[in-house]
Amino acid sequence: MMSTTDQLRSRLERYPADRYPAQHATAQFHLGTVFLEAQQLPAALEAFDAAERLLAQVGMRLEYAKALMMQGVARRAIGETDLAEYKFASAAAVFATIGQPSELAAAHFNLGLVRVEVGDLAAASESFDTAYDGFRATGQRTWAAAAAREHGIARFTGGEPAAAIPLLEEAIELAGDADPNGAGAAANVLGLAQLAVDEPAAAMTSFRMALRWHPRSVRPAEHAMVKANLALAYEADGDQARARLTARHALIVDRAPDEVRTVAEGVLRRLPPEDDSDLFRVLDEEPVERWEIWVRDEVLRWSESGPVARNKEARRWRDQQVRRGPTGVEHATVLLSVLLEMPPPAYEAIIAALVEAAAAADPTESERFQSVMRSAMARYPLPQWQRLAASFTAAAELVGHDQQWR
């Protein structure tokens, strides 16, 4: 079976340019698109050049403008921003003349992107505004959201955070769950803009929205970036415990970019070290229904730490849970809920650390800790209770500890 590229090349031979210019140009256009998707930029440009010349000759204005657009995309990808701007502007002029509002909006959107890259933010703002209006008029909400988002980002990076805020809010409203990646990107920059105008509380809300759209399991790099920025917001608001916790959570993401690590490490470097338990300090302030959010991230950090650090955190948890007496059952219940969601290696590692923490305590405290954990296990349905009790008992037997987990 012939590949798409071979089929298009065969079509070019079947329809030579001198006899069938329209058919030849169409095949060149599609061939350029295939090359562009494969990141074969020189070949894509050659095909689009041929398509553009022939389509101009035969007067196929709509197709000619589309070829100009694709030329602009390829030129921008190869770094020829000035020529890309010219191609997008030329395409926009043709689309405007022949009455193609949707394509005109797309041309102005791309024109805005390239004008940001060449540093002409005023012209970029005009292009994004035009694109936004065109997308809204043609019912393309997701693309209208993209235009508002990119306009907001351009305003923010250009030193106008206050002007960026309403644009980014509009982008989030339009994108929503239909475009989680775009909505998350807009919410993240919105948080940064709100920080820049000294609104840390609003920034926290925006970053939390961004985290919902950038889950760690789907977009780990973006998740880490938002976590680091959220740590900045907590720091700006004077909430040292949440700032430290959140910065540490950003640092455990494997794919966290270097700039994310720089931000998170900066937060930890500027703040005083933890003097008790940041996690329990936060849990004491949060409603119970939000405890699992914090415990999950923190236990995930333990699971990805070495055994020494993990054992230290488990002992800290033991001390804080026992200190709270009967209410410690609520904390233990949330901890077990998080454990039950974890993959087997992490599940077993955390249980081993908790068993070690029980063994390291004096007998009275150890029994209190085990008693609270048993009470929490009893809250779960029988299969889950049996799994937890068996796992803790097996971990204790493995290292020779005489503990009561059933």
C-alpha positions as CSV (number, residue, x, y, z in Angstrom):
1,M,0.0,0.0,0.0
2,M,1.4,3.4,-1.0
3,S,2.1,6.0,1.6
4,T,0.3,9.3,1.5
5,T,3.5,11.0,0.3
6,D,3.9,8.5,-2.5
7,Q,0.3,8.9,-3.5
8,L,0.7,12.7,-3.7
9,R,3.9,12.4,-5.7
10,S,2.2,10.1,-8.1
11,R,-0.6,12.6,-8.5
12,L,2.0,15.3,-9.2
13,E,3.4,13.2,-12.0
14,R,-0.1,12.4,-13.3
15,Y,-1.0,16.1,-13.4
16,P,2.0,18.2,-14.6
17,A,1.9,21.8,-13.7
18,D,2.0,23.1,-17.3
19,R,-1.2,21.1,-18.3
20,Y,-3.1,20.8,-15.0
21,P,-2.0,23.7,-12.8
22,A,-5.0,23.5,-10.4
23,Q,-4.7,19.8,-9.8
24,H,-0.9,20.1,-9.5
25,A,-1.2,23.0,-7.1
26,T,-3.7,21.1,-4.9
27,A,-1.4,18.1,-4.7
28,Q,1.5,20.3,-3.8
29,F,-0.5,21.9,-1.0
30,H,-1.5,18.6,0.5
31,L,2.1,17.4,0.1
32,G,3.3,20.4,2.0
33,T,0.9,19.7,4.8
34,V,2.2,16.2,5.1
35,F,5.8,17.4,5.2
36,L,4.9,20.1,7.8
37,E,3.2,17.6,10.1
38,A,6.4,15.4,9.8
39,Q,8.5,18.5,10.7
40,Q,10.3,18.2,7.3
41,L,10.2,22.0,6.9
42,P,12.4,22.6,3.8
43,A,10.4,20.1,1.8
44,A,7.1,21.6,3.1
45,L,8.2,25.1,2.1
46,E,9.2,23.9,-1.4
47,A,5.7,22.4,-1.8
48,F,3.8,25.4,-0.5
49,D,5.9,27.7,-2.7
50,A,4.9,25.7,-5.8
51,A,1.2,25.7,-4.7
52,E,1.2,29.4,-4.0
53,R,2.6,30.3,-7.4
54,L,0.2,28.1,-9.4
55,L,-2.9,29.0,-7.4
56,A,-2.2,32.7,-8.0
57,Q,-1.9,32.0,-11.7
58,V,-5.2,30.2,-12.0
59,G,-7.0,32.7,-9.8
60,M,-8.1,30.3,-7.1
61,R,-8.1,33.0,-4.4
62,L,-9.4,31.0,-1.4
63,E,-6.9,28.1,-2.0
64,Y,-4.2,30.7,-2.7
65,A,-4.8,32.4,0.6
66,K,-4.7,29.0,2.4
67,A,-1.4,28.3,0.8
68,L,-0.1,31.7,2.0
69,M,-1.3,30.7,5.5
70,M,0.5,27.4,5.4
71,Q,3.6,29.2,4.1
72,G,3.4,31.4,7.2
73,V,3.1,28.5,9.5
74,A,6.2,26.8,7.9
75,R,8.2,30.0,7.9
76,R,7.4,30.6,11.5
77,A,8.4,27.1,12.4
78,I,11.8,27.5,10.6
79,G,12.4,30.8,12.4
80,E,11.8,33.2,9.5
81,T,9.4,35.3,11.5
82,D,9.5,38.5,9.3
83,L,8.6,36.4,6.2
84,A,6.0,34.5,8.2
85,E,4.4,37.8,9.3
86,Y,4.2,38.9,5.6
87,K,2.6,35.7,4.6
88,F,-0.1,35.8,7.3
89,A,-0.8,39.4,6.6
90,S,-1.1,38.6,2.8
91,A,-3.5,35.7,3.6
92,A,-5.6,37.9,5.9
93,A,-6.0,40.5,3.1
94,V,-7.2,37.9,0.6
95,F,-9.6,36.3,3.2
96,A,-11.1,39.8,3.9
97,T,-11.6,40.5,0.3
98,I,-13.4,37.3,-0.6
99,G,-15.5,37.2,2.6
100,Q,-14.1,34.3,4.6
101,P,-14.5,35.4,8.3
102,S,-13.4,32.1,9.8
103,E,-10.2,31.9,7.8
104,L,-9.7,35.6,8.4
105,A,-9.8,35.1,12.1
106,A,-7.3,32.2,11.9
107,A,-4.9,34.4,9.9
108,H,-5.1,37.2,12.4
109,F,-4.6,34.7,15.3
110,N,-1.4,33.5,13.6
111,L,-0.4,37.0,12.8
112,G,-0.7,37.9,16.5
113,L,1.5,35.0,17.5
114,V,4.3,36.0,15.1
115,R,4.0,39.7,16.0
116,V,4.6,38.7,19.6
117,E,7.7,36.9,18.5
118,V,9.0,39.9,16.6
119,G,8.3,42.2,19.6
120,D,5.5,44.2,18.1
121,L,3.0,43.9,21.0
122,A,0.8,46.7,19.9
123,A,0.2,45.2,16.5
124,A,-0.2,41.7,18.1
125,S,-2.9,43.0,20.4
126,E,-4.8,44.3,17.3
127,S,-4.5,41.0,15.6
128,F,-5.7,39.0,18.6
129,D,-8.7,41.4,19.1
130,T,-9.6,40.9,15.4
131,A,-9.2,37.1,15.7
132,Y,-11.3,37.0,18.9
133,D,-14.1,38.9,17.3
134,G,-14.0,36.7,14.2
135,F,-14.0,33.5,16.2
136,R,-16.9,34.6,18.4
137,A,-18.9,35.7,15.3
138,T,-18.4,32.3,13.7
139,G,-19.2,30.4,16.8
140,Q,-15.7,29.0,17.5
141,R,-15.6,29.3,21.3
142,T,-12.4,27.3,21.7
143,W,-10.5,29.4,19.2
144,A,-11.9,32.6,20.7
145,A,-10.6,31.4,24.0
146,A,-7.2,30.8,22.5
147,A,-7.1,34.3,21.0
148,A,-8.0,35.8,24.4
149,R,-5.5,33.6,26.1
150,E,-2.6,34.5,23.8
151,H,-3.6,38.2,24.0
152,G,-3.5,38.0,27.8
153,I,-0.2,36.2,27.8
154,A,1.2,38.9,25.5
155,R,0.0,41.7,27.7
156,F,1.4,40.0,30.8
157,T,4.8,39.3,29.3
158,G,4.8,42.8,27.9
159,G,4.6,44.2,31.5
160,E,0.8,44.9,31.6
161,P,-0.6,42.4,34.2
162,A,-3.7,44.4,35.0
163,A,-4.6,44.5,31.3
164,A,-4.0,40.8,31.0
165,I,-6.4,39.8,33.8
166,P,-9.8,40.3,32.0
167,L,-8.5,38.7,28.9
168,L,-7.3,35.6,30.7
169,E,-10.6,35.4,32.7
170,E,-12.5,35.5,29.4
171,A,-10.2,32.8,28.0
172,I,-11.0,30.5,30.9
173,E,-14.7,31.1,30.7
174,L,-14.8,30.3,27.0
175,A,-12.4,27.3,27.1
176,G,-13.5,25.5,30.3
177,D,-13.5,21.8,30.3
178,A,-13.8,21.7,26.5
179,D,-10.2,22.7,26.3
180,P,-8.5,21.7,29.6
181,N,-5.0,22.4,28.3
182,G,-5.9,25.9,27.1
183,A,-7.9,26.7,30.2
184,G,-5.1,25.5,32.4
185,A,-2.5,27.6,30.6
186,A,-4.8,30.7,30.9
187,A,-5.5,30.0,34.6
188,N,-1.7,29.7,35.3
189,V,-0.8,33.0,33.7
190,L,-3.9,34.6,35.3
191,G,-2.5,33.6,38.7
192,L,0.9,35.1,37.8
193,A,-0.8,38.4,36.6
194,Q,-2.7,38.5,39.9
195,L,0.5,38.0,41.9
196,A,2.0,40.9,39.9
197,V,-0.7,43.2,41.0
198,D,-0.5,42.0,44.6
199,E,-3.6,39.9,44.7
200,P,-2.2,36.6,46.2
201,A,-5.6,35.3,47.3
202,A,-7.0,35.6,43.8
203,A,-3.8,34.0,42.5
204,M,-4.3,31.0,44.7
205,T,-7.8,30.4,43.3
206,S,-6.5,30.7,39.7
207,F,-3.6,28.3,40.3
208,R,-6.0,25.8,42.0
209,M,-8.1,26.0,38.8
210,A,-5.1,25.4,36.7
211,L,-4.2,22.3,38.8
212,R,-7.6,20.8,38.0
213,W,-6.9,21.1,34.3
214,H,-3.3,20.0,34.6
215,P,-3.4,16.8,36.6
216,R,0.0,15.3,37.3
217,S,-0.9,12.0,35.6
218,V,-1.7,13.8,32.3
219,R,0.5,16.8,32.1
220,P,3.2,16.4,34.7
221,A,5.4,19.3,33.6
222,E,2.5,21.8,33.6
223,H,1.3,20.4,36.9
224,A,4.8,21.0,38.5
225,M,4.9,24.5,37.0
226,V,1.5,25.4,38.5
227,K,2.5,23.9,41.9
228,A,5.6,26.0,42.0
229,N,3.6,29.2,41.1
230,L,1.1,28.3,43.8
231,A,3.9,28.1,46.3
232,L,4.9,31.6,45.3
233,A,1.3,32.7,46.0
234,Y,1.3,31.1,49.4
235,E,4.6,32.8,50.2
236,A,3.3,36.2,49.1
237,D,0.3,35.6,51.4
238,G,2.5,34.8,54.3
239,D,1.3,31.2,54.5
240,Q,4.7,29.5,55.1
241,A,3.4,26.0,55.8
242,R,1.4,25.7,52.6
243,A,4.2,27.4,50.6
244,R,6.8,24.9,51.8
245,L,4.5,21.9,51.3
246,T,3.5,23.0,47.8
247,A,7.1,23.8,46.7
248,R,8.2,20.3,47.9
249,H,5.3,18.8,45.9
250,A,6.5,20.6,42.8
251,L,10.0,19.3,43.2
252,I,9.0,15.6,43.2
253,V,7.5,15.7,39.7
254,D,10.0,13.8,37.5
255,R,9.4,15.9,34.4
256,A,9.5,19.3,36.2
257,P,11.5,21.7,34.0
258,D,14.6,23.4,35.4
259,E,12.8,26.7,35.7
260,V,10.1,25.1,37.8
261,R,12.8,23.7,40.1
262,T,14.4,27.1,40.4
263,V,11.1,28.7,41.5
264,A,10.3,26.0,44.0
265,E,13.8,25.8,45.5
266,G,13.8,29.6,45.7
267,V,10.6,29.5,47.9
268,L,12.2,26.9,50.2
269,R,15.4,28.8,50.4
270,R,13.7,32.1,51.4
271,L,11.4,30.6,54.0
272,P,12.6,29.4,57.5
273,P,12.8,25.6,57.8
274,E,9.8,23.5,59.0
275,D,9.7,23.6,62.8
276,D,6.9,21.1,63.5
277,S,4.6,19.5,60.9
278,D,3.6,21.7,58.0
279,L,1.1,19.0,56.9
280,F,-0.8,18.8,60.2
281,R,-0.7,22.6,60.7
282,V,-2.5,22.8,57.3
283,L,-4.9,20.0,58.2
284,D,-5.8,21.8,61.4
285,E,-6.9,24.8,59.4
286,E,-8.6,23.0,56.5
287,P,-12.1,21.5,56.5
288,V,-12.0,17.7,56.7
289,E,-13.3,17.3,53.1
290,R,-10.1,18.9,51.8
291,W,-7.7,16.9,53.9
292,E,-7.3,14.2,51.3
293,I,-5.9,16.7,48.7
294,W,-3.1,17.6,51.0
295,V,-2.4,14.1,52.4
296,R,-2.3,12.6,48.9
297,D,0.4,15.0,47.6
298,E,2.4,14.6,50.8
299,V,2.2,10.8,50.9
300,L,3.1,10.7,47.2
301,R,6.2,12.7,48.1
302,W,7.1,10.2,50.9
303,S,6.7,7.3,48.4
304,E,9.2,8.9,46.0
305,S,11.7,9.7,48.7
306,G,14.4,7.4,50.0
307,P,13.7,5.1,52.9
308,V,15.5,7.3,55.5
309,A,13.4,10.4,54.6
310,R,10.3,8.2,54.3
311,N,10.8,6.8,57.8
312,K,11.3,10.2,59.2
313,E,8.0,11.5,57.7
314,A,6.2,8.4,59.0
315,R,7.4,9.0,62.5
316,R,6.4,12.7,62.2
317,W,2.9,11.5,61.2
318,R,2.8,9.0,64.1
319,D,3.6,11.7,66.6
320,Q,1.1,14.2,65.3
321,Q,-1.7,11.6,65.0
322,V,-1.2,10.3,68.6
323,R,-1.0,13.8,69.9
324,R,-4.5,14.5,68.7
325,G,-6.0,11.7,70.7
326,P,-9.4,10.4,69.5
327,T,-9.5,12.9,66.6
328,G,-6.5,11.2,65.2
329,V,-8.8,8.5,63.8
330,E,-10.0,11.1,61.2
331,H,-6.4,11.7,60.1
332,A,-5.7,8.0,60.0
333,T,-8.8,7.4,57.9
334,V,-7.7,9.9,55.3
335,L,-4.2,8.4,55.3
336,L,-5.6,4.9,54.6
337,S,-7.9,6.2,51.9
338,V,-4.9,7.7,50.1
339,L,-2.9,4.4,50.6
340,L,-5.6,2.3,49.0
341,E,-5.4,4.4,45.8
342,M,-1.6,4.0,45.5
343,P,0.1,1.5,43.2
344,P,1.5,-1.6,45.0
345,P,5.2,-0.5,45.3
346,A,4.3,2.9,46.8
347,Y,1.5,1.3,49.0
348,E,4.0,-1.3,50.4
349,A,6.7,1.3,50.9
350,I,4.5,3.6,53.0
351,I,3.1,0.8,55.1
352,A,6.6,-0.4,55.8
353,A,7.5,3.1,57.0
354,L,4.5,3.3,59.2
355,V,5.3,-0.1,60.7
356,E,8.8,1.0,61.4
357,A,7.4,4.2,63.0
358,A,5.3,2.1,65.4
359,A,8.3,-0.1,66.3
360,A,10.5,3.0,67.0
361,A,8.0,4.5,69.5
362,D,7.9,3.7,73.2
363,P,5.4,0.8,73.9
364,T,2.6,3.1,75.1
365,E,2.8,5.4,72.2
366,S,3.2,2.5,69.8
367,E,0.0,0.9,71.1
368,R,-1.9,4.2,70.8
369,F,-0.7,4.6,67.2
370,Q,-1.7,1.0,66.3
371,S,-5.1,1.4,68.1
372,V,-6.0,4.5,66.2
373,M,-4.9,2.9,62.9
374,R,-7.0,-0.2,63.7
375,S,-10.1,2.0,64.4
376,A,-9.6,3.8,61.1
377,M,-9.3,0.4,59.2
378,A,-12.6,-0.7,60.7
379,R,-14.3,2.2,59.0
380,Y,-13.7,0.6,55.6
381,P,-15.7,-2.2,53.9
382,L,-14.6,-5.7,54.8
383,P,-12.4,-6.3,51.7
384,Q,-10.5,-3.1,52.1
385,W,-10.2,-3.6,55.9
386,Q,-8.8,-7.1,55.3
387,R,-6.3,-5.9,52.7
388,L,-5.0,-3.1,55.0
389,A,-4.8,-5.3,58.1
390,A,-3.1,-8.1,56.2
391,S,-0.6,-5.6,54.6
392,F,0.4,-4.0,57.9
393,T,0.7,-7.4,59.6
394,A,2.8,-8.8,56.8
395,A,5.1,-5.8,56.9
396,A,5.5,-6.2,60.7
397,E,6.3,-9.9,60.4
398,L,8.8,-9.3,57.6
399,V,11.0,-7.3,59.9
400,G,10.2,-9.3,63.1
401,H,8.0,-6.7,64.9
402,D,5.3,-7.9,67.3
403,Q,2.5,-5.5,66.4
404,Q,-1.3,-5.7,66.4
405,W,-2.9,-4.5,63.2
406,R,-6.0,-6.7,63.1
